[in-house]
Amino acid sequence: MSVFAGATKTAAQRNQIHAIGRAWKADMVGLQVRLDALRAQENDLLLTPGTIAPARAEALARQEAGLLEVMQAERIHNEIALRSFLSDSQLSQAASTIVVYARARRGNRPSLRGRKVGRPACSTHARSTRPA
């Protein structure tokens, strides 16, 4: 979900935003394929019997980190491009929606306050941890 999802947009803005989104998705597909290939190489390396060359594993991990960094930079670049189409009032509207969404999520998250020490996390564990 884009941080701007809560803003009401004109048809022209929606078209511009969809065009940017389609281009971004096409870029991300190529990066994701490369990331999946790296992770498959890591799995092969880790699951193959015998000695593992730490340098090879570290090289794959560095390549993966680099791809993830590129993907994150592309996401931010995309959000900045989307932001350029919105007015200040639309940005305020989007910000208000994000705050409401965050509050709703916090409301649905279980709290650890008031929890007794040793109290089981769920009823399944309650049955297995109670003394007979």
N, C-alpha and C positions, 0 to 999 in steps of 0.2 A: 504494500500500500504506500502510495506517495504521501509525503507530508502535506501535500496540497489537495488531497482528496476531498476535504470538507468545504472547499471554496466552490461557490456557484460560478460556472464558467459559461461564456457565450459559445455558440456553435463554432465560430471561427477559432476561438481558443482551444476548444476540444479537438478540432481537426489538427491544429498545430501540435498540440500535446500528443495526440495519437501518432502523428508522423515521427516525432522525436522518439516516442516509446518503441515504435516498430524498428527504427534504426538501431536503437540501444539494444533491443532484444537480439537482433541479428549479430551485433558485435559480441554479446554475451554468450550466444550459442557457441561460437568459435572458441572463446576462452574456456567455456565449460567443458567442451570436448577435450581440449588440451589438459585441463585440470583432471578430468576423469582418467585420461591416459597416464598422467603422472601417478595418480593414486593406484592405478592398476599395476604400474611398475613397482611401486612401494610394496604392495601386497605380494607380488611375485617374489620380490627380494626377501621379504620377511617370512614367507611360507615355504621357500625352497630349502630343502635340507642342506646342512653343511654350514660352513662358516660364513658370516655376513661381513662384508667390507664396510666398516663404519663410514668411510669417506663417500662411498656410493650412496648410502642411506642419507647422509647429511646433504649431499648434492641434490638429491631428489627433494628433500625437505626445503632447501633454499629455493629451488625452482617453484615449488608449490607456494611458498610464501610470496615469491615475486608475482606469481599469477594472481593470487588473492589480493595483493596490493594494487595491481592494475585494475582488477574488477571493482575494488572499492573506489578507486580514483574515477573510473568511468561512471559509477553510480552517482558520485558527488557532482561530476561534470553534467550529467543528465539532469539532476535536480536543479542546478543553477540555471541551465537552459530553460527548464520548465518555469522556474520562478520569473524569468524575464517577461513572460506573457501575462503575468498577473498584476493587478492594481494593488495599491496599499490596502484598500478595503477588503479585497479578496484574500490578501495575505493575513489580515486580522481575522477574517472568517475561518481560514484554515487553521490558524493558531488556536482559536477558541475550540474548534472541533477536536484538535489533538489533546487539549487539556481535558475535555469531557471524556474522550476515549481513554486517556491514561487513568482518570479517576475511576471509570467503570472497571478497568482491568484490575486496579488495586482493590476494588470492592469485591471482586470475584476470587482474589488470591487468598488462600488460607493464611491466617495469622498465627505466629508462634506465641503471641502474648497470652498469658493466662494458662498456658499449657503446663501441666504438672510434670515434674521430672519422672521419667520412667513410664509415662503414659504412652501406650502404643499409638502409632501413627494412623492406623486404620483398623477396622473390625477384623480383617483377616489375621493381622498380627495379634490382635487382642486374644483370639482363641488359642493361638499357638504359644503365647507367652504367659498365660495365666497358670498359676500353680494348680495342680489337680487336687 
